[in-house]
């Protein structure tokens, strides 16, 4: 399968590629949910911006967790970044919720 950024406000990320931009424009992330059904112990999940700077990173402490959710308050800000790359994706999918202002380029 391939990453799906056609939905708004949720993007479905299921493919990691550290040097490939999912989007290049300015975005604000309000929530990341990691589908926990197939998570293995020590699975790593991470996003970087287009410059390669890590903007989100987490390692699963155990296998078969329920969904893991990480929220970034909005309208106070959200997690702002320019561009998005999925540098690590252990097992499963990440659901990325973005604001309406996020640019899909």
N, C-alpha and C positions, 0 to 999 in steps of 0.2 A: 504494500500500500504506500501511499505518498502523503506528505503533509497536506492538510486541507485548511486553507485560510479564506475560503469563500463564505463561510458563515460569519455572521456578525451578531452578537458580540463574542462568539466562541470559535476559537481555532483549534483544530485537532492535530496534534503533533505526534507522529509515530515513527519518524525517521531521523536519525542523528547524522549530521554531516558538519564537522567542526569548521570547515572552510566555505560552506555554502550558506548564503543569506536566505532566510525564509522571507523576510521583508527587509527593505533598506531605509524606509522612511521613519519619521518620529512616531513612536507609539507609547501608550501608557497601559500597563498591565494592571488589572485590579484583582485578579485571582488566578492561581495555577492549581489545578487539581490533577493529581497523579492517580490513574486507575490502578488500584492495588491488587487486582485479582491474580496477576502473574508475577508479582514482585519477588525477587530472590534476595537472600541475605546479602548485604553490601552492594546492591544495585545503586548506581550513581545516576543522578539526573541533573543536568546543568544547561543554562542558556548563557550565551555571550552576546555582546553587541557586535556591530560590523567591524570594530577595531580589535575584537578578540578579548575584550575585558569581560570577566565573569560578572554577570548581573544577578544570577540565581544559581544556587547549588545546594543539593541535599543528597545524603546517602541513607538508604534504608537500613535500619538497625536490625531488622528481622524479616523473614520471608512471609508472604501471604498476608500482608497488611490489608486493612480496609483502605478505601481511598484516602490519600493524604491531601489536605487542602491548605493553601497558603494564601492569605489575603493581604492586599496592599490598599489601604484606605483611599477611597475616592468619594467625594470630589476634593478631598484634601491634597490629592496629588496622584496617587497610584505609583507604580514603579515605572519611571520614565526612562526611555532609552532610544537611541537612534539605531535602528536595525535590530534584527534578531536572528541568531543562529542557535540550533540545538547541538551543543557540543557533546553531550552525553545523554543516553536514554537506555537505561538498563533493560527492563521488560515492560511491556504495556504501552500505554499512551499517556500524553500530557494534554490536558484541556486548558487552553490559555484564554482567559476572558479579558478583552480589551475595551477601551472606551470608544465612543463614537468618533472622537477626534483622531484616532489612530489612522495613520496613512498606510495603505496597502500598495507599496511600490517595490 
